Amino acid sequence: MSHSAQRKLPPRAAYRTLQGWALGTLIEQGALKECEHHGHRVDRGDPDAWNRAREEAWRNPHPGATPEACLATVEAVLRGLGDTCPDC
């Protein structure tokens, strides 16, 4: 996928899990990028994007979850991703 192409994400309510919602939030806020060769998500290392994702998680939590749980899940997803593709 080229950098100029944008993937359409489903509406927030369509995410089935809190982890999927958190991943979507990080993608929407530009905190993650996709490896062009393998498709893995990797951390862009952008503190401003991380902060936007945290703010979004707090202001617009996943349906049925608390803002605290959403923020903790965003943090957990961030900690679980590296800044390099594991297959490169």
PDB file of N, CA, C and O in Angstrom:
ATOM      1  N   MET A   1       0.839  -1.169   0.000  1.00  0.00           N
ATOM      2  CA  MET A   1       0.000   0.000   0.000  1.00  0.00           C
ATOM      3  C   MET A   1       0.891   1.241   0.000  1.00  0.00           C
ATOM      4  O   MET A   1       1.822   1.320   0.802  1.00  0.00           O
ATOM      5  N   SER A   2       0.642   2.170  -0.838  1.00  0.00           N
ATOM      6  CA  SER A   2       1.463   3.369  -0.916  1.00  0.00           C
ATOM      7  C   SER A   2       1.103   4.322   0.221  1.00  0.00           C
ATOM      8  O   SER A   2       0.041   4.220   0.835  1.00  0.00           O
ATOM      9  N   HIS A   3       2.022   5.247   0.478  1.00  0.00           N
ATOM     10  CA  HIS A   3       1.788   6.203   1.548  1.00  0.00           C
ATOM     11  C   HIS A   3       0.603   7.106   1.258  1.00  0.00           C
ATOM     12  O   HIS A   3      -0.063   7.574   2.182  1.00  0.00           O
ATOM     13  N   SER A   4       0.337   7.354  -0.005  1.00  0.00           N
ATOM     14  CA  SER A   4      -0.749   8.264  -0.350  1.00  0.00           C
ATOM     15  C   SER A   4      -2.115   7.597  -0.270  1.00  0.00           C
ATOM     16  O   SER A   4      -3.133   8.277  -0.137  1.00  0.00           O
ATOM     17  N   ALA A   5      -2.144   6.296  -0.348  1.00  0.00           N
ATOM     18  CA  ALA A   5      -3.434   5.590  -0.269  1.00  0.00           C
ATOM     19  C   ALA A   5      -3.876   5.517   1.185  1.00  0.00           C
ATOM     20  O   ALA A   5      -3.071   5.230   2.071  1.00  0.00           O
ATOM     21  N   GLN A   6      -5.129   5.770   1.424  1.00  0.00           N
ATOM     22  CA  GLN A   6      -5.680   5.723   2.771  1.00  0.00           C
ATOM     23  C   GLN A   6      -6.660   4.561   2.874  1.00  0.00           C
ATOM     24  O   GLN A   6      -7.528   4.388   2.018  1.00  0.00           O
ATOM     25  N   ARG A   7      -6.515   3.781   3.913  1.00  0.00           N
ATOM     26  CA  ARG A   7      -7.454   2.698   4.159  1.00  0.00           C
ATOM     27  C   ARG A   7      -8.663   3.223   4.889  1.00  0.00           C
ATOM     28  O   ARG A   7      -8.535   4.012   5.826  1.00  0.00           O
ATOM     29  N   LYS A   8      -9.825   2.797   4.472  1.00  0.00           N
ATOM     30  CA  LYS A   8     -11.035   3.192   5.179  1.00  0.00           C
ATOM     31  C   LYS A   8     -11.212   2.266   6.366  1.00  0.00           C
ATOM     32  O   LYS A   8     -11.201   1.043   6.224  1.00  0.00           O
ATOM     33  N   LEU A   9     -11.374   2.857   7.529  1.00  0.00           N
ATOM     34  CA  LEU A   9     -11.589   2.081   8.733  1.00  0.00           C
ATOM     35  C   LEU A   9     -13.078   2.018   9.033  1.00  0.00           C
ATOM     36  O   LEU A   9     -13.816   2.952   8.720  1.00  0.00           O
ATOM     37  N   PRO A  10     -13.522   0.921   9.637  1.00  0.00           N
ATOM     38  CA  PRO A  10     -14.931   0.839   9.992  1.00  0.00           C
ATOM     39  C   PRO A  10     -15.252   1.849  11.085  1.00  0.00           C
ATOM     40  O   PRO A  10     -14.354   2.302  11.796  1.00  0.00           O
ATOM     41  N   PRO A  11     -16.527   2.205  11.224  1.00  0.00           N
ATOM     42  CA  PRO A  11     -16.899   3.114  12.309  1.00  0.00           C
ATOM     43  C   PRO A  11     -16.465   2.515  13.642  1.00  0.00           C
ATOM     44  O   PRO A  11     -16.381   1.295  13.782  1.00  0.00           O
ATOM     45  N   ARG A  12     -16.194   3.361  14.603  1.00  0.00           N
ATOM     46  CA  ARG A  12     -15.710   2.898  15.907  1.00  0.00           C
ATOM     47  C   ARG A  12     -16.582   1.812  16.517  1.00  0.00           C
ATOM     48  O   ARG A  12     -16.050   0.857  17.082  1.00  0.00           O
ATOM     49  N   ALA A  13     -17.868   1.922  16.425  1.00  0.00           N
ATOM     50  CA  ALA A  13     -18.760   0.939  17.046  1.00  0.00           C
ATOM     51  C   ALA A  13     -18.604  -0.448  16.432  1.00  0.00           C
ATOM     52  O   ALA A  13     -19.029  -1.438  17.028  1.00  0.00           O
ATOM     53  N   ALA A  14     -17.999  -0.531  15.248  1.00  0.00           N
ATOM     54  CA  ALA A  14     -17.863  -1.818  14.575  1.00  0.00           C
ATOM     55  C   ALA A  14     -16.727  -2.663  15.146  1.00  0.00           C
ATOM     56  O   ALA A  14     -16.666  -3.862  14.876  1.00  0.00           O
ATOM     57  N   TYR A  15     -15.826  -2.069  15.929  1.00  0.00           N
ATOM     58  CA  TYR A  15     -14.748  -2.847  16.526  1.00  0.00           C
ATOM     59  C   TYR A  15     -15.331  -3.799  17.552  1.00  0.00           C
ATOM     60  O   TYR A  15     -16.112  -3.394  18.413  1.00  0.00           O
ATOM     61  N   ARG A  16     -14.952  -5.064  17.460  1.00  0.00           N
ATOM     62  CA  ARG A  16     -15.507  -6.080  18.345  1.00  0.00           C
ATOM     63  C   ARG A  16     -14.782  -6.179  19.670  1.00  0.00           C
ATOM     64  O   ARG A  16     -15.379  -6.543  20.684  1.00  0.00           O
ATOM     65  N   THR A  17     -13.494  -5.855  19.669  1.00  0.00           N
ATOM     66  CA  THR A  17     -12.724  -5.963  20.901  1.00  0.00           C
ATOM     67  C   THR A  17     -12.130  -4.615  21.259  1.00  0.00           C
ATOM     68  O   THR A  17     -11.960  -3.741  20.409  1.00  0.00           O
ATOM     69  N   LEU A  18     -11.821  -4.470  22.526  1.00  0.00           N
ATOM     70  CA  LEU A  18     -11.193  -3.237  22.989  1.00  0.00           C
ATOM     71  C   LEU A  18      -9.794  -3.095  22.393  1.00  0.00           C
ATOM     72  O   LEU A  18      -9.363  -1.985  22.081  1.00  0.00           O
ATOM     73  N   GLN A  19      -9.091  -4.203  22.234  1.00  0.00           N
ATOM     74  CA  GLN A  19      -7.760  -4.154  21.630  1.00  0.00           C
ATOM     75  C   GLN A  19      -7.842  -3.716  20.163  1.00  0.00           C
ATOM     76  O   GLN A  19      -7.020  -2.918  19.713  1.00  0.00           O
ATOM     77  N   GLY A  20      -8.819  -4.226  19.421  1.00  0.00           N
ATOM     78  CA  GLY A  20      -9.008  -3.806  18.037  1.00  0.00           C
ATOM     79  C   GLY A  20      -9.352  -2.331  17.948  1.00  0.00           C
ATOM     80  O   GLY A  20      -8.875  -1.622  17.062  1.00  0.00           O
ATOM     81  N   TRP A  21     -10.186  -1.876  18.877  1.00  0.00           N
ATOM     82  CA  TRP A  21     -10.549  -0.462  18.927  1.00  0.00           C
ATOM     83  C   TRP A  21      -9.309   0.392  19.190  1.00  0.00           C
ATOM     84  O   TRP A  21      -9.113   1.425  18.550  1.00  0.00           O
ATOM     85  N   ALA A  22      -8.465  -0.050  20.146  1.00  0.00           N
ATOM     86  CA  ALA A  22      -7.257   0.705  20.477  1.00  0.00           C
ATOM     87  C   ALA A  22      -6.307   0.766  19.282  1.00  0.00           C
ATOM     88  O   ALA A  22      -5.723   1.813  19.001  1.00  0.00           O
ATOM     89  N   LEU A  23      -6.157  -0.337  18.593  1.00  0.00           N
ATOM     90  CA  LEU A  23      -5.311  -0.363  17.397  1.00  0.00           C
ATOM     91  C   LEU A  23      -5.853   0.613  16.352  1.00  0.00           C
ATOM     92  O   LEU A  23      -5.089   1.364  15.746  1.00  0.00           O
ATOM     93  N   GLY A  24      -7.150   0.603  16.144  1.00  0.00           N
ATOM     94  CA  GLY A  24      -7.770   1.538  15.208  1.00  0.00           C
ATOM     95  C   GLY A  24      -7.560   2.987  15.608  1.00  0.00           C
ATOM     96  O   GLY A  24      -7.318   3.839  14.753  1.00  0.00           O
ATOM     97  N   THR A  25      -7.650   3.271  16.893  1.00  0.00           N
ATOM     98  CA  THR A  25      -7.425   4.628  17.391  1.00  0.00           C
ATOM     99  C   THR A  25      -5.986   5.065  17.128  1.00  0.00           C
ATOM    100  O   THR A  25      -5.745   6.196  16.704  1.00  0.00           O
ATOM    101  N   LEU A  26      -5.042   4.181  17.376  1.00  0.00           N
ATOM    102  CA  LEU A  26      -3.635   4.508  17.124  1.00  0.00           C
ATOM    103  C   LEU A  26      -3.371   4.736  15.638  1.00  0.00           C
ATOM    104  O   LEU A  26      -2.591   5.615  15.274  1.00  0.00           O
ATOM    105  N   ILE A  27      -4.005   3.963  14.796  1.00  0.00           N
ATOM    106  CA  ILE A  27      -3.851   4.144  13.350  1.00  0.00           C
ATOM    107  C   ILE A  27      -4.461   5.474  12.918  1.00  0.00           C
ATOM    108  O   ILE A  27      -3.843   6.233  12.171  1.00  0.00           O
ATOM    109  N   GLU A  28      -5.670   5.752  13.387  1.00  0.00           N
ATOM    110  CA  GLU A  28      -6.356   6.995  13.015  1.00  0.00           C
ATOM    111  C   GLU A  28      -5.570   8.230  13.432  1.00  0.00           C
ATOM    112  O   GLU A  28      -5.595   9.247  12.738  1.00  0.00           O
ATOM    113  N   GLN A  29      -4.878   8.150  14.552  1.00  0.00           N
ATOM    114  CA  GLN A  29      -4.134   9.301  15.052  1.00  0.00           C
ATOM    115  C   GLN A  29      -2.710   9.375  14.510  1.00  0.00           C
ATOM    116  O   GLN A  29      -1.960  10.283  14.868  1.00  0.00           O
ATOM    117  N   GLY A  30      -2.333   8.441  13.660  1.00  0.00           N
ATOM    118  CA  GLY A  30      -1.033   8.478  13.008  1.00  0.00           C
ATOM    119  C   GLY A  30       0.115   7.983  13.859  1.00  0.00           C
ATOM    120  O   GLY A  30       1.272   8.277  13.562  1.00  0.00           O
ATOM    121  N   ALA A  31      -0.182   7.229  14.921  1.00  0.00           N
ATOM    122  CA  ALA A  31       0.873   6.719  15.797  1.00  0.00           C
ATOM    123  C   ALA A  31       1.538   5.473  15.227  1.00  0.00           C
ATOM    124  O   ALA A  31       2.649   5.123  15.627  1.00  0.00           O
ATOM    125  N   LEU A  32       0.865   4.804  14.298  1.00  0.00           N
ATOM    126  CA  LEU A  32       1.388   3.580  13.708  1.00  0.00           C
ATOM    127  C   LEU A  32       1.486   3.728  12.203  1.00  0.00           C
ATOM    128  O   LEU A  32       0.791   4.541  11.591  1.00  0.00           O
ATOM    129  N   LYS A  33       2.363   2.926  11.621  1.00  0.00           N
ATOM    130  CA  LYS A  33       2.444   2.842  10.167  1.00  0.00           C
ATOM    131  C   LYS A  33       2.493   1.365   9.803  1.00  0.00           C
ATOM    132  O   LYS A  33       2.697   0.504  10.658  1.00  0.00           O
ATOM    133  N   GLU A  34       2.306   1.097   8.544  1.00  0.00           N
ATOM    134  CA  GLU A  34       2.324  -0.279   8.044  1.00  0.00           C
ATOM    135  C   GLU A  34       3.584  -0.508   7.228  1.00  0.00           C
ATOM    136  O   GLU A  34       3.947   0.315   6.387  1.00  0.00           O
ATOM    137  N   CYS A  35       4.259  -1.642   7.482  1.00  0.00           N
ATOM    138  CA  CYS A  35       5.420  -2.006   6.668  1.00  0.00           C
ATOM    139  C   CYS A  35       4.945  -2.213   5.231  1.00  0.00           C
ATOM    140  O   CYS A  35       4.000  -2.960   4.977  1.00  0.00           O
ATOM    141  N   GLU A  36       5.609  -1.544   4.309  1.00  0.00           N
ATOM    142  CA  GLU A  36       5.222  -1.640   2.901  1.00  0.00           C
ATOM    143  C   GLU A  36       5.394  -3.038   2.341  1.00  0.00           C
ATOM    144  O   GLU A  36       4.685  -3.421   1.411  1.00  0.00           O
ATOM    145  N   HIS A  37       6.312  -3.798   2.882  1.00  0.00           N
ATOM    146  CA  HIS A  37       6.638  -5.116   2.345  1.00  0.00           C
ATOM    147  C   HIS A  37       5.864  -6.256   3.006  1.00  0.00           C
ATOM    148  O   HIS A  37       5.524  -7.239   2.349  1.00  0.00           O
ATOM    149  N   HIS A  38       5.586  -6.126   4.307  1.00  0.00           N
ATOM    150  CA  HIS A  38       5.006  -7.253   5.030  1.00  0.00           C
ATOM    151  C   HIS A  38       3.651  -6.959   5.687  1.00  0.00           C
ATOM    152  O   HIS A  38       2.954  -7.885   6.102  1.00  0.00           O
ATOM    153  N   GLY A  39       3.281  -5.703   5.781  1.00  0.00           N
ATOM    154  CA  GLY A  39       1.977  -5.351   6.325  1.00  0.00           C
ATOM    155  C   GLY A  39       1.903  -5.278   7.838  1.00  0.00           C
ATOM    156  O   GLY A  39       0.828  -5.012   8.376  1.00  0.00           O
ATOM    157  N   HIS A  40       3.001  -5.504   8.547  1.00  0.00           N
ATOM    158  CA  HIS A  40       2.984  -5.405  10.004  1.00  0.00           C
ATOM    159  C   HIS A  40       2.829  -3.949  10.428  1.00  0.00           C
ATOM    160  O   HIS A  40       3.322  -3.041   9.760  1.00  0.00           O
ATOM    161  N   ARG A  41       2.146  -3.741  11.535  1.00  0.00           N
ATOM    162  CA  ARG A  41       2.033  -2.398  12.108  1.00  0.00           C
ATOM    163  C   ARG A  41       3.266  -2.137  12.946  1.00  0.00           C
ATOM    164  O   ARG A  41       3.699  -2.997  13.713  1.00  0.00           O
ATOM    165  N   VAL A  42       3.831  -0.955  12.801  1.00  0.00           N
ATOM    166  CA  VAL A  42       4.993  -0.566  13.590  1.00  0.00           C
ATOM    167  C   VAL A  42       4.786   0.837  14.147  1.00  0.00           C
ATOM    168  O   VAL A  42       4.092   1.662  13.553  1.00  0.00           O
ATOM    169  N   ASP A  43       5.395   1.087  15.284  1.00  0.00           N
ATOM    170  CA  ASP A  43       5.310   2.372  15.960  1.00  0.00           C
ATOM    171  C   ASP A  43       6.091   3.413  15.168  1.00  0.00           C
ATOM    172  O   ASP A  43       7.240   3.180  14.794  1.00  0.00           O
ATOM    173  N   ARG A  44       5.470   4.553  14.913  1.00  0.00           N
ATOM    174  CA  ARG A  44       6.147   5.627  14.174  1.00  0.00           C
ATOM    175  C   ARG A  44       7.091   6.430  15.049  1.00  0.00           C
ATOM    176  O   ARG A  44       7.913   7.187  14.533  1.00  0.00           O
ATOM    177  N   GLY A  45       6.992   6.280  16.372  1.00  0.00           N
ATOM    178  CA  GLY A  45       7.854   7.038  17.268  1.00  0.00           C
ATOM    179  C   GLY A  45       7.486   8.509  17.328  1.00  0.00           C
ATOM    180  O   GLY A  45       8.363   9.360  17.483  1.00  0.00           O
ATOM    181  N   ASP A  46       6.215   8.818  17.207  1.00  0.00           N
ATOM    182  CA  ASP A  46       5.733  10.199  17.186  1.00  0.00           C
ATOM    183  C   ASP A  46       4.984  10.498  18.492  1.00  0.00           C
ATOM    184  O   ASP A  46       3.829  10.097  18.637  1.00  0.00           O
ATOM    185  N   PRO A  47       5.621  11.195  19.443  1.00  0.00           N
ATOM    186  CA  PRO A  47       4.965  11.473  20.725  1.00  0.00           C
ATOM    187  C   PRO A  47       3.674  12.272  20.587  1.00  0.00           C
ATOM    188  O   PRO A  47       2.748  12.081  21.375  1.00  0.00           O
ATOM    189  N   ASP A  48       3.595  13.156  19.610  1.00  0.00           N
ATOM    190  CA  ASP A  48       2.362  13.923  19.413  1.00  0.00           C
ATOM    191  C   ASP A  48       1.210  13.002  19.005  1.00  0.00           C
ATOM    192  O   ASP A  48       0.086  13.167  19.479  1.00  0.00           O
ATOM    193  N   ALA A  49       1.483  12.043  18.136  1.00  0.00           N
ATOM    194  CA  ALA A  49       0.453  11.080  17.723  1.00  0.00           C
ATOM    195  C   ALA A  49       0.052  10.194  18.892  1.00  0.00           C
ATOM    196  O   ALA A  49      -1.126   9.876  19.055  1.00  0.00           O
ATOM    197  N   TRP A  50       1.027   9.792  19.711  1.00  0.00           N
ATOM    198  CA  TRP A  50       0.697   8.992  20.897  1.00  0.00           C
ATOM    199  C   TRP A  50      -0.247   9.775  21.805  1.00  0.00           C
ATOM    200  O   TRP A  50      -1.234   9.231  22.301  1.00  0.00           O
ATOM    201  N   ASN A  51       0.059  11.053  22.021  1.00  0.00           N
ATOM    202  CA  ASN A  51      -0.780  11.886  22.888  1.00  0.00           C
ATOM    203  C   ASN A  51      -2.173  12.077  22.303  1.00  0.00           C
ATOM    204  O   ASN A  51      -3.161  12.054  23.037  1.00  0.00           O
ATOM    205  N   ARG A  52      -2.262  12.265  20.987  1.00  0.00           N
ATOM    206  CA  ARG A  52      -3.589  12.385  20.354  1.00  0.00           C
ATOM    207  C   ARG A  52      -4.393  11.107  20.561  1.00  0.00           C
ATOM    208  O   ARG A  52      -5.591  11.163  20.840  1.00  0.00           O
ATOM    209  N   ALA A  53      -3.741   9.962  20.427  1.00  0.00           N
ATOM    210  CA  ALA A  53      -4.438   8.680  20.626  1.00  0.00           C
ATOM    211  C   ALA A  53      -4.905   8.545  22.067  1.00  0.00           C
ATOM    212  O   ALA A  53      -6.020   8.084  22.314  1.00  0.00           O
ATOM    213  N   ARG A  54      -4.075   8.937  23.014  1.00  0.00           N
ATOM    214  CA  ARG A  54      -4.471   8.885  24.430  1.00  0.00           C
ATOM    215  C   ARG A  54      -5.668   9.798  24.697  1.00  0.00           C
ATOM    216  O   ARG A  54      -6.616   9.411  25.380  1.00  0.00           O
ATOM    217  N   GLU A  55      -5.610  11.011  24.151  1.00  0.00           N
ATOM    218  CA  GLU A  55      -6.717  11.953  24.338  1.00  0.00           C
ATOM    219  C   GLU A  55      -8.001  11.423  23.714  1.00  0.00           C
ATOM    220  O   GLU A  55      -9.077  11.541  24.300  1.00  0.00           O
ATOM    221  N   GLU A  56      -7.885  10.844  22.537  1.00  0.00           N
ATOM    222  CA  GLU A  56      -9.059  10.283  21.857  1.00  0.00           C
ATOM    223  C   GLU A  56      -9.644   9.126  22.672  1.00  0.00           C
ATOM    224  O   GLU A  56     -10.862   9.003  22.793  1.00  0.00           O
ATOM    225  N   ALA A  57      -8.784   8.291  23.221  1.00  0.00           N
ATOM    226  CA  ALA A  57      -9.246   7.164  24.040  1.00  0.00           C
ATOM    227  C   ALA A  57      -9.991   7.661  25.272  1.00  0.00           C
ATOM    228  O   ALA A  57     -10.972   7.050  25.694  1.00  0.00           O
ATOM    229  N   TRP A  58      -9.535   8.751  25.840  1.00  0.00           N
ATOM    230  CA  TRP A  58     -10.178   9.299  27.031  1.00  0.00           C
ATOM    231  C   TRP A  58     -11.510   9.974  26.682  1.00  0.00           C
ATOM    232  O   TRP A  58     -12.505   9.791  27.383  1.00  0.00           O
ATOM    233  N   ARG A  59     -11.524  10.746  25.607  1.00  0.00           N
ATOM    234  CA  ARG A  59     -12.735  11.496  25.231  1.00  0.00           C
ATOM    235  C   ARG A  59     -13.809  10.635  24.585  1.00  0.00           C
ATOM    236  O   ARG A  59     -14.998  10.872  24.797  1.00  0.00           O
ATOM    237  N   ASN A  60     -13.411   9.643  23.803  1.00  0.00           N
ATOM    238  CA  ASN A  60     -14.368   8.814  23.055  1.00  0.00           C
ATOM    239  C   ASN A  60     -14.070   7.331  23.265  1.00  0.00           C
ATOM    240  O   ASN A  60     -13.583   6.657  22.358  1.00  0.00           O
ATOM    241  N   PRO A  61     -14.365   6.826  24.461  1.00  0.00           N
ATOM    242  CA  PRO A  61     -14.041   5.426  24.743  1.00  0.00           C
ATOM    243  C   PRO A  61     -14.879   4.457  23.912  1.00  0.00           C
ATOM    244  O   PRO A  61     -15.944   4.796  23.396  1.00  0.00           O
ATOM    245  N   HIS A  62     -14.356   3.246  23.806  1.00  0.00           N
ATOM    246  CA  HIS A  62     -15.076   2.155  23.133  1.00  0.00           C
ATOM    247  C   HIS A  62     -16.404   1.944  23.846  1.00  0.00           C
ATOM    248  O   HIS A  62     -16.448   2.002  25.075  1.00  0.00           O
ATOM    249  N   PRO A  63     -17.489   1.701  23.113  1.00  0.00           N
ATOM    250  CA  PRO A  63     -18.789   1.488  23.755  1.00  0.00           C
ATOM    251  C   PRO A  63     -18.722   0.362  24.790  1.00  0.00           C
ATOM    252  O   PRO A  63     -18.250  -0.739  24.509  1.00  0.00           O
ATOM    253  N   GLY A  64     -19.205   0.669  25.985  1.00  0.00           N
ATOM    254  CA  GLY A  64     -19.235  -0.311  27.056  1.00  0.00           C
ATOM    255  C   GLY A  64     -17.968  -0.386  27.885  1.00  0.00           C
ATOM    256  O   GLY A  64     -17.892  -1.187  28.816  1.00  0.00           O
ATOM    257  N   ALA A  65     -16.969   0.433  27.568  1.00  0.00           N
ATOM    258  CA  ALA A  65     -15.707   0.430  28.323  1.00  0.00           C
ATOM    259  C   ALA A  65     -15.503   1.796  28.968  1.00  0.00           C
ATOM    260  O   ALA A  65     -16.005   2.809  28.479  1.00  0.00           O
ATOM    261  N   THR A  66     -14.770   1.809  30.053  1.00  0.00           N
ATOM    262  CA  THR A  66     -14.468   3.071  30.729  1.00  0.00           C
ATOM    263  C   THR A  66     -13.302   3.763  30.023  1.00  0.00           C
ATOM    264  O   THR A  66     -12.507   3.115  29.343  1.00  0.00           O
ATOM    265  N   PRO A  67     -13.207   5.069  30.188  1.00  0.00           N
ATOM    266  CA  PRO A  67     -12.046   5.772  29.630  1.00  0.00           C
ATOM    267  C   PRO A  67     -10.724   5.222  30.175  1.00  0.00           C
ATOM    268  O   PRO A  67      -9.737   5.142  29.444  1.00  0.00           O
ATOM    269  N   GLU A  68     -10.704   4.844  31.455  1.00  0.00           N
ATOM    270  CA  GLU A  68      -9.491   4.287  32.053  1.00  0.00           C
ATOM    271  C   GLU A  68      -9.085   2.985  31.367  1.00  0.00           C
ATOM    272  O   GLU A  68      -7.908   2.771  31.079  1.00  0.00           O
ATOM    273  N   ALA A  69     -10.061   2.120  31.107  1.00  0.00           N
ATOM    274  CA  ALA A  69      -9.768   0.846  30.433  1.00  0.00           C
ATOM    275  C   ALA A  69      -9.285   1.090  29.006  1.00  0.00           C
ATOM    276  O   ALA A  69      -8.378   0.408  28.527  1.00  0.00           O
ATOM    277  N   CYS A  70      -9.887   2.055  28.335  1.00  0.00           N
ATOM    278  CA  CYS A  70      -9.475   2.365  26.955  1.00  0.00           C
ATOM    279  C   CYS A  70      -8.060   2.921  26.921  1.00  0.00           C
ATOM    280  O   CYS A  70      -7.260   2.534  26.069  1.00  0.00           O
ATOM    281  N   LEU A  71      -7.748   3.820  27.838  1.00  0.00           N
ATOM    282  CA  LEU A  71      -6.410   4.387  27.904  1.00  0.00           C
ATOM    283  C   LEU A  71      -5.379   3.305  28.216  1.00  0.00           C
ATOM    284  O   LEU A  71      -4.304   3.285  27.615  1.00  0.00           O
ATOM    285  N   ALA A  72      -5.693   2.409  29.145  1.00  0.00           N
ATOM    286  CA  ALA A  72      -4.779   1.317  29.483  1.00  0.00           C
ATOM    287  C   ALA A  72      -4.566   0.396  28.289  1.00  0.00           C
ATOM    288  O   ALA A  72      -3.458  -0.101  28.084  1.00  0.00           O
ATOM    289  N   THR A  73      -5.599   0.163  27.509  1.00  0.00           N
ATOM    290  CA  THR A  73      -5.476  -0.711  26.343  1.00  0.00           C
ATOM    291  C   THR A  73      -4.650  -0.052  25.243  1.00  0.00           C
ATOM    292  O   THR A  73      -3.852  -0.725  24.591  1.00  0.00           O
ATOM    293  N   VAL A  74      -4.823   1.232  25.028  1.00  0.00           N
ATOM    294  CA  VAL A  74      -3.993   1.956  24.058  1.00  0.00           C
ATOM    295  C   VAL A  74      -2.529   1.851  24.475  1.00  0.00           C
ATOM    296  O   VAL A  74      -1.663   1.593  23.639  1.00  0.00           O
ATOM    297  N   GLU A  75      -2.251   2.049  25.754  1.00  0.00           N
ATOM    298  CA  GLU A  75      -0.874   1.944  26.260  1.00  0.00           C
ATOM    299  C   GLU A  75      -0.323   0.533  26.053  1.00  0.00           C
ATOM    300  O   GLU A  75       0.829   0.369  25.653  1.00  0.00           O
ATOM    301  N   ALA A  76      -1.144  -0.486  26.323  1.00  0.00           N
ATOM    302  CA  ALA A  76      -0.703  -1.870  26.163  1.00  0.00           C
ATOM    303  C   ALA A  76      -0.393  -2.194  24.708  1.00  0.00           C
ATOM    304  O   ALA A  76       0.591  -2.875  24.417  1.00  0.00           O
ATOM    305  N   VAL A  77      -1.229  -1.710  23.794  1.00  0.00           N
ATOM    306  CA  VAL A  77      -0.981  -1.943  22.365  1.00  0.00           C
ATOM    307  C   VAL A  77       0.316  -1.255  21.945  1.00  0.00           C
ATOM    308  O   VAL A  77       1.117  -1.838  21.214  1.00  0.00           O
ATOM    309  N   LEU A  78       0.526  -0.029  22.398  1.00  0.00           N
ATOM    310  CA  LEU A  78       1.763   0.683  22.073  1.00  0.00           C
ATOM    311  C   LEU A  78       2.991  -0.069  22.583  1.00  0.00           C
ATOM    312  O   LEU A  78       3.990  -0.183  21.873  1.00  0.00           O
ATOM    313  N   ARG A  79       2.919  -0.582  23.810  1.00  0.00           N
ATOM    314  CA  ARG A  79       4.046  -1.320  24.379  1.00  0.00           C
ATOM    315  C   ARG A  79       4.317  -2.619  23.621  1.00  0.00           C
ATOM    316  O   ARG A  79       5.446  -3.109  23.604  1.00  0.00           O
ATOM    317  N   GLY A  80       3.283  -3.171  22.999  1.00  0.00           N
ATOM    318  CA  GLY A  80       3.419  -4.443  22.298  1.00  0.00           C
ATOM    319  C   GLY A  80       3.946  -4.331  20.882  1.00  0.00           C
ATOM    320  O   GLY A  80       4.199  -5.348  20.236  1.00  0.00           O
ATOM    321  N   LEU A  81       4.115  -3.111  20.387  1.00  0.00           N
ATOM    322  CA  LEU A  81       4.585  -2.916  19.007  1.00  0.00           C
ATOM    323  C   LEU A  81       5.991  -2.370  19.016  1.00  0.00           C
ATOM    324  O   LEU A  81       6.342  -1.545  19.859  1.00  0.00           O
ATOM    325  N   GLY A  82       6.787  -2.827  18.086  1.00  0.00           N
ATOM    326  CA  GLY A  82       8.139  -2.308  17.942  1.00  0.00           C
ATOM    327  C   GLY A  82       8.194  -1.203  16.915  1.00  0.00           C
ATOM    328  O   GLY A  82       7.186  -0.846  16.305  1.00  0.00           O
ATOM    329  N   ASP A  83       9.383  -0.666  16.735  1.00  0.00           N
ATOM    330  CA  ASP A  83       9.558   0.405  15.737  1.00  0.00           C
ATOM    331  C   ASP A  83      10.146  -0.117  14.439  1.00  0.00           C
ATOM    332  O   ASP A  83      10.436   0.656  13.525  1.00  0.00           O
ATOM    333  N   THR A  84      10.323  -1.443  14.359  1.00  0.00           N
ATOM    334  CA  THR A  84      10.784  -2.060  13.115  1.00  0.00           C
ATOM    335  C   THR A  84       9.917  -3.277  12.813  1.00  0.00           C
ATOM    336  O   THR A  84       9.370  -3.903  13.721  1.00  0.00           O
ATOM    337  N   CYS A  85       9.798  -3.600  11.552  1.00  0.00           N
ATOM    338  CA  CYS A  85       9.023  -4.756  11.119  1.00  0.00           C
ATOM    339  C   CYS A  85       9.776  -6.029  11.513  1.00  0.00           C
ATOM    340  O   CYS A  85      10.979  -6.122  11.268  1.00  0.00           O
ATOM    341  N   PRO A  86       9.109  -6.996  12.108  1.00  0.00           N
ATOM    342  CA  PRO A  86       9.802  -8.229  12.494  1.00  0.00           C
ATOM    343  C   PRO A  86      10.270  -9.069  11.304  1.00  0.00           C
ATOM    344  O   PRO A  86      11.128  -9.936  11.473  1.00  0.00           O
ATOM    345  N   ASP A  87       9.733  -8.835  10.116  1.00  0.00           N
ATOM    346  CA  ASP A  87      10.108  -9.622   8.936  1.00  0.00           C
ATOM    347  C   ASP A  87      11.109  -8.912   8.027  1.00  0.00           C
ATOM    348  O   ASP A  87      11.589  -9.504   7.061  1.00  0.00           O
ATOM    349  N   CYS A  88      11.427  -7.667   8.318  1.00  0.00           N
ATOM    350  CA  CYS A  88      12.400  -6.944   7.473  1.00  0.00           C
ATOM    351  C   CYS A  88      13.815  -7.288   7.860  1.00  0.00           C
ATOM    352  O   CYS A  88      14.761  -6.776   7.260  1.00  0.00           O
TER     353      CYS A  88
END
